């Protein structure tokens, strides 16, 4: 997953400059593609079947794929050094950027890399203190000092903050948090440039997974309930409350196994395969027709059944059924729904079959099929699809990638 940061007024100028630089870098082609975007002979040594993929993380301008041997691949731009080093060149195909990785997350300008030895490397923009280094600024690559005894399990960006989930179910937070996306048990919005504990006794102290976007954060607890905090102006928290307060339990849910956060909506998967959604439905991202008289669901509402996995883009939702069929609904301005149409999908439409996993960026998605092949669809201005072009794809295209050349190579 993935996630762009919401900037405050003070940082918009700097962010705009970073974005413009990334767009300029995206005009560069690397040696694996010719000027028409075709693969050069010999540039990909596994044209039919990908090595085993363990995880995928997508953001607005780049994509990362982790192989089960700890090799991390990436495509797209690197305008803030978020791929781990400012020396890594823009790439229109997936290229190796580091090894020894156990997990990763990028917001589009900042990244966390959980290493196999248990350490955590950070890279990219840190203007809000969101990388937890104890300082602010840009870092090509730095290993951060974690609070004593914390064994990180997951990282999640949420607004101008980042969340760290420990193996013990405790949540930690770092960053400016100026929009109040993250709240402690007293309803305060903690801020700082190093990780501080968010959990307290009886409050977010048995979390198993997290999701978040610029305006809200979701916490899946071990008892199957889902807690949410942040902006609730469109019902995305599903709590029935006003938002801007301590995290509260979503209504009607007590057996959840997965959560996903869009820009203005939330998805929750229960153990029986029922998919629930809440928040704005203006683009059909909740999986149904938009009704101006009911522009949002303020409580979790069942939208699909027999689902095994979910993902959320900014305004697009993805669901894999128990049979392995991939469905999508919502905004389709760059073809990210994947059905070949230029129209938004106000209701789930089938995209592919025999799918094992899906990951969503704001406006593109990566799809891993059961045969191990990797496919991509949607926005591609920065080459983030890894197909050696900058052409948006309205239907999934297969992605071939190298596993023997570093990202800085020719």
C-alpha positions in Angstrom: 0.0 0.0 0.0 0.9 2.8 0.1 0.4 6.9 0.5 1.0 10.5 -0.3 1.4 13.0 2.6 -1.0 15.8 3.1 1.1 19.0 3.3 0.3 22.0 5.4 0.4 25.6 3.9 4.0 26.1 5.0 5.3 23.1 3.1 3.3 23.3 -0.1 5.9 25.3 -2.0 8.7 22.8 -1.1 6.5 19.8 -2.0 5.6 21.4 -5.3 9.3 21.8 -6.1 9.9 18.1 -5.2 7.0 17.1 -7.4 8.2 19.1 -10.3 11.7 17.7 -10.0 10.2 14.2 -10.0 8.2 14.9 -13.1 11.5 16.1 -14.8 13.3 13.0 -13.7 10.5 10.9 -15.1 11.4 12.0 -18.6 14.6 10.0 -18.4 14.7 6.4 -19.9 17.1 3.8 -18.7 19.0 1.3 -20.8 16.5 -1.5 -20.5 14.0 0.3 -22.7 14.4 1.8 -26.1 12.9 5.2 -27.0 9.6 3.6 -27.9 9.3 2.0 -24.5 10.1 -1.6 -25.7 12.1 -4.0 -23.7 15.6 -4.4 -25.1 16.8 -7.9 -25.9 18.3 -9.6 -22.9 17.2 -6.9 -20.4 14.8 -9.2 -18.6 15.9 -12.8 -17.9 12.6 -14.2 -16.7 10.1 -13.2 -19.4 7.3 -15.7 -18.5 7.3 -16.2 -14.8 8.2 -14.0 -12.0 10.2 -15.1 -8.9 8.2 -15.4 -5.8 6.8 -12.1 -4.6 6.3 -11.6 -0.9 4.9 -8.0 -0.7 4.0 -5.0 -2.7 3.9 -1.3 -1.7 2.6 1.4 -4.1 2.6 5.2 -3.9 1.8 8.0 -6.3 5.1 8.1 -8.2 6.8 4.8 -7.6 6.1 1.1 -6.8 8.1 -1.4 -4.7 8.0 -5.2 -4.9 9.7 -7.4 -2.3 10.9 -10.9 -3.3 10.9 -13.7 -0.8 14.7 -13.7 -0.7 14.8 -10.1 0.7 15.5 -8.4 -2.7 13.6 -5.2 -3.1 12.7 -3.9 -6.6 11.3 -0.5 -7.6 10.1 1.4 -10.6 9.2 5.1 -11.0 10.9 8.2 -9.8 13.0 9.0 -6.7 12.7 12.8 -6.4 13.1 12.9 -2.6 15.5 9.9 -2.3 12.7 7.8 -0.9 14.0 4.7 -2.6 16.9 4.7 -0.3 19.6 6.8 -2.0 19.6 9.9 -4.2 21.9 8.0 -6.5 19.1 5.6 -7.6 18.0 6.7 -11.0 14.4 7.0 -12.3 13.4 3.6 -13.8 10.5 2.6 -16.1 11.1 -1.1 -15.2 11.4 -2.9 -11.8 15.0 -2.8 -10.7 16.8 -4.0 -7.6 17.4 -1.2 -5.1 18.5 -3.1 -2.0 18.7 -6.6 -0.4 18.1 -8.0 3.1 14.6 -6.4 3.3 11.7 -7.9 5.3 9.1 -5.2 4.7 8.7 -1.7 3.3 6.3 1.2 3.0 6.5 4.5 1.0 4.3 7.6 1.1 5.7 8.9 -2.2 8.3 11.1 -0.6 9.3 9.1 2.5 10.0 5.4 3.1 10.5 2.8 5.8 12.5 -0.3 5.2 12.2 -3.1 7.8 15.4 -5.1 7.4 15.8 -8.8 7.9 18.1 -8.2 10.9 15.4 -6.3 12.7 16.7 -2.8 12.1 14.7 -0.1 10.4 16.1 2.1 7.6 14.4 5.3 6.6 14.8 7.5 3.5 13.4 10.5 1.8 11.6 13.6 3.0 11.3 14.1 6.7 9.9 17.7 6.8 7.3 16.7 9.4 9.5 14.5 11.5 7.5 11.5 10.1 10.5 9.3 9.8 11.2 9.2 13.6 14.8 10.2 13.4 14.6 12.8 16.1 15.2 15.5 13.6 13.8 16.9 10.3 15.2 17.1 6.8 16.0 14.7 4.0 17.9 11.5 4.5 19.4 9.5 1.6 19.4 6.5 4.0 19.6 6.3 7.8 19.0 3.6 10.4 16.8 4.9 13.1 17.0 4.2 16.8 13.8 2.5 18.0 12.3 2.7 21.5 13.7 0.1 23.8 12.1 -3.3 23.4 10.1 -2.5 20.3 10.1 -5.1 17.5 8.4 -3.4 14.5 5.7 -5.3 12.7 4.2 -2.7 10.4 4.5 1.0 9.5 1.7 3.2 8.2 1.6 6.8 7.0 -1.4 8.8 8.2 -1.4 12.5 7.2 1.8 14.2 8.4 2.5 11.4 10.8 3.6 7.8 10.7 2.5 4.9 12.8 4.6 2.0 13.9 3.0 -1.2 15.1 5.0 -3.4 17.4 4.8 -7.2 17.6 3.2 -6.8 21.0 0.2 -4.9 19.5 1.3 -1.5 20.8 1.2 1.5 18.4 3.7 4.3 18.3 3.5 7.6 16.4 6.0 10.2 15.0 5.4 13.4 13.0 3.7 16.8 13.1 0.2 15.5 13.1 -1.1 19.0 12.5 -4.4 17.9 11.0 -5.1 15.7 14.1 -5.4 12.4 12.1 -3.9 10.4 15.0 -5.4 10.8 18.5 -4.4 9.4 21.9 -6.8 8.2 24.6 -7.5 11.7 25.8 -8.3 12.9 22.3 -5.0 14.9 21.9 -3.0 14.9 18.7 0.6 14.0 19.7 3.4 15.4 17.6 7.2 15.1 17.6 10.1 13.9 15.4 10.7 10.6 17.2 8.4 7.7 17.9 6.3 8.0 21.1 3.8 5.6 22.4 0.2 6.1 21.3 -1.3 3.0 23.0 -2.3 2.9 26.6 -4.0 0.4 28.8 -7.3 -0.4 27.2 -6.6 1.9 24.2 -5.2 0.5 21.0 -3.2 -2.0 23.0 -3.9 -5.2 21.0 -3.6 -4.0 17.4 -2.9 -6.5 14.7 -2.9 -4.3 11.6 -3.3 -0.7 10.6 -4.4 1.4 7.5 -4.4 5.1 6.9 -4.6 8.1 4.6 -4.2 11.8 4.8 -7.3 12.3 7.0 -7.9 9.1 9.0 -6.4 6.0 10.5 -7.8 2.5 11.1 -6.7 0.0 13.7 -7.7 -3.7 13.6 -7.7 -5.2 17.1 -7.1 -8.8 18.1 -10.7 -9.1 19.2 -11.9 -8.4 15.6 -13.1 -4.9 16.3 -11.9 -1.9 14.2 -11.1 1.4 15.8 -10.8 4.7 13.8 -9.8 8.3 14.4 -9.4 11.4 12.3 -11.7 13.3 10.0 -15.2 11.9 9.9 -17.0 14.6 7.8 -18.0 12.0 5.2 -18.5 9.0 7.5 -15.2 7.3 6.7 -14.6 6.4 10.4 -17.8 4.4 10.5 -18.2 5.2 14.2 -21.3 7.4 14.1 -19.3 10.1 16.0 -18.1 13.5 14.9 -14.4 12.7 14.5 -11.5 14.8 15.8 -11.5 12.7 19.0 -9.9 9.6 20.4 -10.2 6.5 18.3 -13.6 4.8 18.7 -14.9 1.4 17.6 -16.6 1.1 14.2 -20.3 0.3 14.5 -21.5 -3.3 14.0 -18.1 -4.9 13.4 -16.7 -7.6 15.7 -15.0 -10.2 13.5 -12.8 -8.2 11.1 -9.6 -9.6 9.6 -8.4 -6.8 7.3 -8.8 -3.1 6.8 -8.0 -0.7 3.9 -8.2 3.1 3.8 -9.0 5.3 0.8 -8.8 9.0 0.7 -12.4 9.4 1.9 -13.6 5.9 2.5 -12.7 2.7 4.5 -13.0 -1.0 3.7 -13.3 -3.7 6.3 -13.2 -7.5 5.6 -14.8 -9.9 8.1 -13.8 -13.5 8.6 -16.9 -14.8 6.9 -15.9 -13.1 3.6 -18.3 -10.2 3.9 -16.9 -6.8 2.8 -18.1 -3.7 4.5 -17.5 -0.1 3.4 -18.2 3.4 4.8 -17.4 7.0 3.8 -17.9 8.9 0.6 -19.3 7.2 -2.5 -19.1 10.0 -4.9 -17.1 8.0 -7.4 -18.7 4.6 -6.6 -15.7 3.6 -4.4 -18.1 1.9 -1.9 -19.2 -0.5 -4.6 -22.6 0.9 -5.5 -24.4 3.6 -7.5 -23.9 7.1 -6.3 -27.1 8.6 -4.9 -27.0 12.4 -4.4 -29.5 12.0 -1.6 -27.1 9.6 0.2 -23.6 10.8 -0.7 -21.9 8.8 2.0 -22.3 5.8 4.3 -21.8 6.9 7.9 -21.8 3.3 9.2 -20.2 0.2 7.8 -22.4 -1.3 5.1 -22.1 -4.7 3.5 -21.2 -4.3 -0.2 -19.9 -7.7 -1.2 -19.6 -11.3 0.0 -17.2 -14.2 -0.4 -14.2 -11.9 -0.4 -10.7 -13.0 0.6 -8.6 -9.9 0.3 -9.0 -6.1 -0.2 -7.1 -3.0 -1.2 -8.0 0.7 -1.5 -6.6 3.4 -3.8 -7.5 7.0 -3.2 -11.0 6.7 -4.6 -11.0 3.1 -6.0 -11.6 -0.2 -4.2 -10.4 -3.7 -5.0 -11.6 -7.0 -3.8 -10.5 -10.6 -4.5 -13.1 -13.3 -4.1 -12.6 -16.7 -2.6 -12.4 -18.1 -6.1 -9.6 -15.7 -7.0 -11.6 -13.2 -9.1 -10.5 -9.6 -8.8 -13.2 -6.9 -8.8 -12.8 -3.1 -8.7 -15.1 -0.1 -8.2 -14.7 3.6 -8.1 -12.7 6.4 -9.8 -11.3 5.4 -13.2 -9.6 8.5 -14.4 -6.4 6.7 -15.3 -7.9 3.3 -16.0 -7.1 2.0 -12.5 -10.4 0.1 -12.3 -8.9 -2.2 -15.0 -11.9 -3.0 -17.1 -10.9 -1.0 -20.2 -13.5 1.7 -19.7 -12.8 5.4 -19.2 -15.9 5.6 -17.0 -16.0 5.4 -13.2 -17.3 2.1 -12.0 -20.4 2.6 -9.7 -20.4 -1.0 -8.7 -17.8 -3.8 -8.6 -16.8 -5.0 -12.0 -14.6 -8.1 -12.7 -11.0 -7.3 -13.8 -9.1 -10.6 -13.7 -9.3 -14.2 -12.5 -6.8 -16.5 -10.7 -5.6 -13.6 -8.6 -3.6 -14.2 -5.4 -3.0 -10.6 -4.2 -3.5 -7.0 -5.1 -1.9 -3.8 -3.9 -3.2 -0.3 -4.6 -1.5 3.1 -5.0 -3.5 6.3 -5.2 -4.3 5.7 -8.9 -2.7 2.5 -9.9 -2.6 -1.2 -8.8 -0.3 -4.2 -8.9 -1.9 -7.6 -9.3 -0.2 -10.9 -8.4 -1.7 -13.9 -10.1 -1.7 -17.4 -8.7 0.8 -18.5 -11.4 3.3 -16.0 -10.0 3.0 -13.5 -12.8 2.8 -9.8 -12.0 0.4 -7.3 -13.7 -0.2 -3.6 -13.4 -2.9 -1.1 -14.3 -3.7 2.6 -14.1 -1.6 5.8 -13.7 1.9 5.6 -15.2 3.1 9.2 -15.7 6.3 8.4 -13.6 6.8 4.9 -15.0 5.5 3.4 -11.8 3.8 0.5 -13.5 7.2 -0.8 -14.5 6.2 -1.7 -18.1 9.0 0.5 -19.7 6.5 3.2 -20.7 4.7 6.2 -19.2 1.4 5.2 -20.7 -1.6 4.8 -18.5 -3.1 1.3 -18.7 -6.9 0.8 -18.7 -6.4 -3.0 -18.7 -3.8 -4.9 -16.7 -0.5 -5.5 -18.5 2.1 -8.1 -17.5 5.2 -6.7 -15.8 8.6 -8.3 -16.5 11.4 -7.5 -14.2 15.1 -8.1 -13.7 16.5 -9.7 -10.6 20.2 -9.4 -11.4 20.9 -5.7 -12.0 21.0 -2.9 -9.5 18.8 0.2 -10.0 21.9 2.4 -10.5 23.3 0.2 -13.3 23.1 0.8 -17.0 
